[in-house]
């Protein structure tokens, strides 16, 4: 296999008779030669190949248009052109796949909105090639973070009969024909099933056997929301930790965010430079500041109090007992704290049944980690380990103990304090790249009315 451009461009000395394969980003021609900028996707930079007009294979140049795939054999030599260390002096040109004049990426400056309509081609642009290389490296860093700490990776179901959040925003999975009588017993699984909104409940069963585990996979939310932060299909990172309370949970969440930010700063220098120059000029400073000090922690009650005293006019009123809106979260992170902040001890009336109730009878041991530019990036809690309290909460939420018997069993057979959280992978990517829309950090976005590909 030929070396990738990532390795070739890092060469310390010239090389002879190397082979480069990739796609033509630009072509310039003169009477004596043609200059092809070739990229193979392995790095942000391309390599300029100089094809002499006297080469027998130069006859192919008329067919080599922007977007075409080529294989070029030649010598890697020092480039006389400014801004590039190397260029390829071609000795042979092969056209692997033609691209005609209808190729839609003939020029620069396409908007993200337009590029979403050609999601099958947008990874070839500078912006999206950088985004998806970072996505790959961040996914690897996620696994590395947990594996270094002795966590076990668990694959939880994508199809489930349980609603973790209790919000009812679920995609039904069924083989029943549309318009047929509703007979769940005749469905494929013999009962109503859905695409999962979280692997948490199943993850808890493994935490209560293996200690510390994590899941990392796709989750689904049938929420008719068209905001820049929401998608119907997204990826979640969900650790579950036995013998863990809320404050240890918050500490782990902070450690992970800092670990991933550090990975972005140290392992993605070319991509980071691009994002800081063309997407968000404060990105590098913001990421560095994230590492400089511990994240501030504020109780929900104190957060409501500071919002009420802020003197700021919000679109949504601030009321104790109601969820914080994005504008509230961003005010706290961006203007009050000026950095990441964890809000904890939320009213139990707005949180799911599984969260541990605090002694005040009004709040639960829940936490949300907020970051500037986005708002909530992590949500988690200490889980309710007390059988009687869990049963009462399930009854209050109208949940059948029979349907969740396996979950209740965890409280009957060797229950322990345990906690966990969910980190939205796409929101993490938005934070480390500065890209402001979730549709632009996932390969093929699924949003209301949009499920192409």
C-alpha positions as CSV (number, residue, x, y, z in Angstrom):
1,X,0.0,0.0,0.0
2,X,1.3,3.5,-0.8
3,X,2.0,5.8,2.1
4,X,-0.7,8.3,2.9
5,X,-0.2,12.0,2.3
6,X,-0.1,12.5,6.0
7,X,3.1,10.5,6.2
8,X,4.5,11.7,2.9
9,X,4.2,15.4,3.8
10,X,5.9,14.7,7.1
11,X,9.0,13.4,5.2
12,X,12.4,14.7,6.4
13,X,14.1,14.1,3.1
14,X,13.3,13.7,-0.7
15,X,12.0,10.4,-1.9
16,X,12.2,8.7,-5.2
17,X,9.5,6.7,-7.1
18,X,6.7,7.1,-4.6
19,X,3.0,6.5,-5.4
20,X,0.2,8.9,-4.5
21,X,-3.4,8.2,-4.8
22,X,-6.2,10.6,-4.2
23,X,-8.7,13.1,-5.6
24,X,-7.9,16.3,-7.6
25,X,-8.8,19.4,-5.6
26,X,-7.6,21.9,-8.2
27,X,-5.8,21.9,-11.6
28,X,-3.8,24.7,-13.2
29,X,-2.2,24.3,-16.6
30,X,0.5,26.0,-18.7
31,X,2.0,25.1,-22.0
32,X,4.8,23.1,-20.4
33,X,3.1,21.4,-17.5
34,X,0.0,21.0,-15.3
35,X,-0.2,21.5,-11.5
36,X,-2.6,19.1,-9.7
37,X,-3.4,19.5,-6.1
38,X,-4.1,16.0,-4.8
39,X,-5.6,15.1,-1.5
40,X,-6.3,11.6,-0.1
41,X,-8.2,12.6,3.1
42,X,-5.6,11.5,5.5
43,X,-4.7,15.1,6.4
44,X,-5.8,18.7,5.8
45,X,-3.1,19.6,3.4
46,X,-2.8,18.4,-0.2
47,X,0.3,17.7,-2.3
48,X,1.0,19.5,-5.5
49,X,1.9,17.2,-8.4
50,X,3.7,18.7,-11.4
51,X,2.9,16.8,-14.6
52,X,5.2,17.7,-17.5
53,X,3.5,18.1,-20.8
54,X,6.1,15.8,-22.5
55,X,5.0,12.7,-20.4
56,X,3.2,10.1,-22.4
57,X,0.5,10.0,-19.8
58,X,0.0,13.8,-19.9
59,X,-2.5,13.1,-22.6
60,X,-4.9,12.2,-19.9
61,X,-4.8,15.7,-18.5
62,X,-7.8,16.8,-20.5
63,X,-9.9,14.3,-18.7
64,X,-8.5,15.1,-15.2
65,X,-11.0,17.6,-13.8
66,X,-11.7,18.7,-10.3
67,X,-13.0,15.7,-8.3
68,X,-11.4,13.1,-10.4
69,X,-9.4,10.3,-8.7
70,X,-5.8,9.7,-9.8
71,X,-2.7,7.7,-9.1
72,X,0.6,9.5,-9.7
73,X,4.0,8.0,-9.5
74,X,6.9,10.4,-9.1
75,X,9.7,11.9,-7.1
76,X,9.1,13.9,-3.9
77,X,11.3,17.0,-4.2
78,X,11.6,20.3,-2.4
79,X,9.1,22.8,-3.7
80,X,10.2,26.2,-4.9
81,X,6.7,27.5,-4.2
82,X,6.0,29.4,-1.0
83,X,3.9,27.7,1.7
84,X,4.7,24.2,0.8
85,X,7.8,22.1,1.7
86,X,7.3,19.3,-0.9
87,X,5.9,18.7,-4.4
88,X,5.7,15.6,-6.5
89,X,7.5,15.6,-9.8
90,X,5.4,13.2,-11.7
91,X,6.8,10.4,-13.9
92,X,3.5,8.7,-14.6
93,X,-0.2,9.7,-14.3
94,X,-3.1,7.3,-14.1
95,X,-6.8,8.4,-14.2
96,X,-8.7,6.1,-11.9
97,X,-12.1,7.7,-11.9
98,X,-13.4,10.6,-14.0
99,X,-15.4,13.5,-12.6
100,X,-17.4,15.5,-15.1
101,X,-18.2,19.2,-15.1
102,X,-21.3,18.7,-13.0
103,X,-19.2,18.0,-9.9
104,X,-20.6,20.5,-7.4
105,X,-17.4,21.3,-5.6
106,X,-15.8,23.3,-8.4
107,X,-15.2,26.4,-6.3
108,X,-14.7,27.4,-2.7
109,X,-17.1,29.2,-0.4
110,X,-20.1,26.9,-0.3
111,X,-22.3,27.4,2.7
112,X,-22.8,24.6,5.3
113,X,-26.5,24.7,4.4
114,X,-25.8,23.9,0.8
115,X,-23.2,21.2,1.7
116,X,-25.8,19.5,3.8
117,X,-27.7,18.8,0.6
118,X,-24.8,16.9,-0.8
119,X,-23.7,15.1,2.4
120,X,-22.1,12.3,0.3
121,X,-19.6,14.8,-1.1
122,X,-19.1,17.3,1.7
123,X,-16.3,15.3,3.4
124,X,-14.1,16.3,0.4
125,X,-14.2,20.0,1.5
126,X,-11.7,21.5,3.9
127,X,-14.3,22.1,6.6
128,X,-15.8,18.7,6.7
129,X,-12.7,16.7,6.1
130,X,-11.3,18.4,9.2
131,X,-14.5,17.8,11.2
132,X,-14.7,14.1,10.4
133,X,-11.0,13.5,11.1
134,X,-11.5,15.1,14.5
135,X,-14.6,13.0,15.0
136,X,-12.6,9.8,14.4
137,X,-9.8,10.9,16.8
138,X,-12.1,12.0,19.5
139,X,-13.9,8.7,19.3
140,X,-10.6,6.9,19.8
141,X,-9.8,9.3,22.7
142,X,-13.1,8.5,24.4
143,X,-12.3,4.8,24.4
144,X,-8.7,5.5,25.6
145,X,-10.0,7.6,28.5
146,X,-12.1,4.8,29.9
147,X,-9.7,1.9,29.1
148,X,-6.9,3.7,30.9
149,X,-9.1,3.8,34.0
150,X,-10.1,0.2,33.9
151,X,-13.7,0.6,32.6
152,X,-15.3,-2.2,30.5
153,X,-17.0,-1.4,27.2
154,X,-20.5,-2.7,27.0
155,X,-22.8,-2.8,24.0
156,X,-26.3,-2.0,25.1
157,X,-29.4,-2.7,22.9
158,X,-30.5,-0.3,20.2
159,X,-33.9,-1.9,20.2
160,X,-35.5,-1.7,23.7
161,X,-38.9,-2.1,25.4
162,X,-38.0,0.5,28.1
163,X,-38.2,4.2,28.1
164,X,-35.2,5.5,30.1
165,X,-36.2,9.2,30.1
166,X,-39.9,8.7,30.5
167,X,-40.6,11.5,28.0
168,X,-42.4,9.4,25.5
169,X,-40.2,10.8,22.6
170,X,-39.6,7.3,21.1
171,X,-39.3,5.8,17.6
172,X,-41.5,2.7,17.4
173,X,-39.9,-0.4,16.0
174,X,-42.6,-2.7,14.5
175,X,-43.4,-5.2,11.8
176,X,-47.1,-4.6,12.0
177,X,-48.5,-3.2,8.8
178,X,-49.8,0.4,8.8
179,X,-53.5,0.5,9.4
180,X,-53.7,-3.0,10.9
181,X,-55.3,-3.5,14.3
182,X,-52.9,-2.8,17.2
183,X,-51.9,-6.2,18.5
184,X,-48.5,-6.0,20.1
185,X,-48.6,-9.7,20.8
186,X,-48.4,-10.3,17.1
187,X,-45.5,-7.9,16.6
188,X,-42.0,-9.2,16.0
189,X,-41.0,-9.1,19.6
190,X,-44.4,-9.8,21.0
191,X,-44.5,-6.4,22.7
192,X,-44.1,-2.7,21.8
193,X,-40.4,-1.9,21.2
194,X,-38.5,1.3,20.4
195,X,-35.2,2.7,19.3
196,X,-33.3,3.5,22.5
197,X,-32.9,7.0,23.9
198,X,-30.2,5.8,26.2
199,X,-28.2,2.7,27.2
200,X,-28.2,3.8,30.8
201,X,-30.7,1.3,32.4
202,X,-29.0,-1.7,30.7
203,X,-25.6,-0.2,31.6
204,X,-26.5,-0.1,35.2
205,X,-27.0,-3.9,35.2
206,X,-23.4,-4.4,34.1
207,X,-22.1,-1.7,36.5
208,X,-23.7,-3.8,39.3
209,X,-21.6,-6.8,38.1
210,X,-18.4,-5.5,36.6
211,X,-17.9,-2.3,38.6
212,X,-17.2,0.5,36.1
213,X,-18.5,0.3,32.5
214,X,-19.3,2.6,29.6
215,X,-21.4,2.5,26.5
216,X,-20.8,4.5,23.3
217,X,-23.3,4.2,20.6
218,X,-26.2,5.7,18.7
219,X,-29.3,6.9,20.5
220,X,-32.6,8.3,19.1
221,X,-35.1,10.9,20.2
222,X,-38.4,11.5,18.3
223,X,-38.4,15.1,19.4
224,X,-39.8,17.6,16.8
225,X,-37.0,20.1,17.4
226,X,-35.1,22.0,14.7
227,X,-32.5,23.7,16.9
228,X,-28.8,23.8,16.2
229,X,-28.2,21.4,19.2
230,X,-30.7,18.7,18.5
231,X,-30.8,15.7,16.2
232,X,-33.1,12.7,16.0
233,X,-30.1,10.3,15.9
234,X,-27.0,11.1,17.8
235,X,-24.2,9.3,19.7
236,X,-23.9,9.1,23.5
237,X,-21.1,8.3,25.8
238,X,-22.5,6.8,29.0
239,X,-20.4,5.6,31.9
240,X,-22.0,3.8,34.8
241,X,-20.0,3.5,38.1
242,X,-20.7,1.3,41.1
243,X,-19.9,2.6,44.6
244,X,-20.1,6.1,43.2
245,X,-22.0,9.2,44.4
246,X,-23.0,12.4,42.7
247,X,-19.9,14.4,43.5
248,X,-17.6,11.6,42.2
249,X,-19.8,11.5,39.1
250,X,-19.3,15.2,38.6
251,X,-15.5,14.8,39.0
252,X,-15.4,12.0,36.4
253,X,-17.4,14.1,33.9
254,X,-15.0,17.0,34.4
255,X,-12.0,14.8,34.0
256,X,-13.4,13.4,30.7
257,X,-14.1,16.8,29.2
258,X,-10.7,18.0,30.1
259,X,-9.1,14.8,28.7
260,X,-10.9,15.2,25.4
261,X,-10.1,18.9,25.2
262,X,-6.4,18.2,25.8
263,X,-6.5,15.5,23.1
264,X,-7.9,18.1,20.7
265,X,-5.2,20.5,21.5
266,X,-2.3,18.1,21.3
267,X,-3.4,15.5,18.7
268,X,-5.2,17.6,16.1
269,X,-3.0,20.6,15.6
270,X,-3.7,21.1,11.8
271,X,-7.4,20.8,12.2
272,X,-7.4,23.0,15.3
273,X,-5.5,25.7,13.4
274,X,-8.1,25.6,10.6
275,X,-11.0,25.8,12.9
276,X,-9.4,28.7,14.9
277,X,-8.8,30.6,11.7
278,X,-12.0,30.0,9.7
279,X,-14.7,28.9,12.2
280,X,-14.1,30.4,15.6
281,X,-11.2,32.7,16.3
282,X,-11.5,32.3,20.1
283,X,-11.5,28.5,19.9
284,X,-7.9,27.8,21.0
285,X,-8.1,30.3,23.8
286,X,-11.4,28.9,25.1
287,X,-10.1,25.3,25.0
288,X,-6.9,26.3,26.8
289,X,-8.9,28.1,29.5
290,X,-11.0,24.9,29.9
291,X,-7.9,23.2,31.2
292,X,-6.6,25.9,33.5
293,X,-8.9,25.6,36.5
294,X,-11.5,23.3,38.1
295,X,-15.0,23.6,36.8
296,X,-17.3,25.7,39.0
297,X,-20.2,24.0,40.7
298,X,-23.5,25.7,41.5
299,X,-26.6,24.2,42.9
300,X,-29.8,24.5,40.8
301,X,-31.4,26.7,43.6
302,X,-28.4,29.1,43.5
303,X,-28.4,29.1,39.7
304,X,-32.1,30.1,39.7
305,X,-31.3,32.8,42.2
306,X,-28.4,34.3,40.2
307,X,-30.5,34.3,37.1
308,X,-33.3,36.2,38.8
309,X,-30.8,38.7,40.1
310,X,-28.9,39.0,36.8
311,X,-31.1,41.9,35.6
312,X,-31.1,40.2,32.2
313,X,-34.4,39.8,30.3
314,X,-34.8,36.2,29.2
315,X,-37.3,35.0,26.6
316,X,-38.3,32.2,29.0
317,X,-39.1,33.2,32.6
318,X,-36.9,31.8,35.3
319,X,-39.0,29.8,37.8
320,X,-37.8,27.4,40.5
321,X,-39.1,24.0,39.7
322,X,-38.9,24.3,35.9
323,X,-36.0,23.3,33.6
324,X,-33.3,25.7,32.7
325,X,-33.6,26.8,29.1
326,X,-30.6,27.0,26.7
327,X,-30.5,30.8,27.1
328,X,-30.3,30.4,30.9
329,X,-27.5,27.8,30.7
330,X,-25.5,29.9,28.3
331,X,-25.8,33.0,30.4
332,X,-24.5,31.1,33.4
333,X,-21.6,29.5,31.5
334,X,-20.7,32.4,29.2
335,X,-21.4,35.5,31.3
336,X,-21.5,34.5,34.9
337,X,-18.8,31.8,35.1
338,X,-17.1,32.5,31.8
339,X,-16.3,28.8,31.5
340,X,-17.6,25.3,32.1
341,X,-19.9,24.9,35.1
342,X,-21.8,22.1,36.7
343,X,-25.3,22.6,38.0
344,X,-26.5,20.0,40.5
345,X,-29.4,19.0,42.7
346,X,-32.4,19.6,40.4
347,X,-36.1,19.6,41.4
348,X,-37.3,16.0,41.4
349,X,-40.5,17.0,39.6
350,X,-38.6,17.6,36.3
351,X,-36.3,14.6,36.4
352,X,-36.7,10.9,35.6
353,X,-37.7,8.2,38.0
354,X,-34.3,6.6,38.5
355,X,-32.5,9.7,40.0
356,X,-31.7,9.4,43.7
357,X,-33.9,11.6,45.9
358,X,-32.2,14.0,48.3
359,X,-33.1,14.3,51.9
360,X,-34.9,17.6,51.4
361,X,-37.7,15.8,49.6
362,X,-37.7,18.3,46.8
363,X,-34.6,17.6,44.8
364,X,-32.6,14.8,43.3
365,X,-28.9,14.1,43.0
366,X,-28.7,15.2,39.3
367,X,-26.2,17.3,37.5
368,X,-25.7,19.0,34.1
369,X,-22.4,20.2,32.8
370,X,-22.7,23.4,30.8
371,X,-20.1,24.8,28.5
372,X,-19.8,28.2,26.7
373,X,-21.3,28.3,23.2
374,X,-23.6,25.3,23.7
375,X,-25.1,25.0,27.1
376,X,-25.6,21.4,28.4
377,X,-23.1,18.9,27.2
378,X,-23.4,16.3,29.9
379,X,-26.4,15.2,32.0
380,X,-26.1,12.7,34.8
381,X,-27.1,11.7,38.3
382,X,-26.6,9.3,41.2
383,X,-29.0,6.5,40.6
384,X,-31.7,5.6,43.2
385,X,-30.4,2.4,44.9
386,X,-33.1,2.2,47.6
387,X,-35.9,-0.3,46.6
388,X,-38.7,1.4,48.4
389,X,-37.9,4.8,47.1
390,X,-37.5,3.6,43.6
391,X,-40.8,1.8,43.7
392,X,-42.5,4.9,44.9
393,X,-40.9,7.0,42.1
394,X,-42.0,4.5,39.5
395,X,-45.5,4.7,40.8
396,X,-45.4,8.4,40.7
397,X,-44.3,8.4,37.1
398,X,-46.9,5.8,36.1
399,X,-44.4,3.1,35.3
400,X,-45.2,-0.6,35.6
401,X,-43.0,-2.5,38.0
402,X,-43.6,-5.6,36.0
403,X,-42.2,-4.0,32.9
404,X,-39.1,-2.9,34.8
405,X,-38.8,-6.0,37.0
406,X,-35.2,-6.6,35.9
407,X,-34.3,-3.0,36.9
408,X,-36.0,-3.4,40.2
409,X,-34.1,-6.6,40.8
410,X,-30.8,-4.6,41.0
411,X,-32.2,-3.0,44.2
412,X,-33.2,-6.4,45.6
413,X,-30.0,-8.3,45.0
414,X,-26.9,-6.5,46.4
415,X,-27.8,-2.9,45.7
416,X,-25.0,-0.4,45.9
417,X,-24.7,3.4,45.5
418,X,-23.9,4.1,41.8
419,X,-23.9,6.9,39.4
420,X,-23.4,7.8,35.7
421,X,-23.9,10.4,33.0
422,X,-24.4,10.8,29.3
423,X,-22.1,12.9,27.2
424,X,-23.5,13.9,23.9
425,X,-20.7,13.2,21.4
426,X,-21.9,15.6,18.8
427,X,-22.1,18.4,21.3
428,X,-18.6,17.6,22.5
429,X,-17.5,17.9,18.9
430,X,-19.2,21.2,18.5
431,X,-17.3,22.4,21.6
432,X,-13.8,21.3,20.4
433,X,-14.3,22.5,16.8
434,X,-16.3,25.7,17.2
435,X,-18.8,24.4,14.6
436,X,-22.1,25.8,15.7
437,X,-24.6,23.3,14.2
438,X,-25.0,19.7,15.2
439,X,-25.9,18.8,11.6
440,X,-22.3,19.6,10.6
441,X,-20.5,17.3,13.0
442,X,-22.4,14.1,12.2
443,X,-21.9,12.3,8.9
444,X,-25.5,12.1,7.9
445,X,-27.8,14.2,10.0
446,X,-31.3,12.9,11.0
447,X,-33.6,15.8,11.8
448,X,-37.4,16.4,11.4
449,X,-38.2,16.0,7.7
450,X,-34.7,15.0,6.8
451,X,-33.5,11.4,6.5
452,X,-31.7,11.2,3.2
453,X,-29.1,8.5,2.5
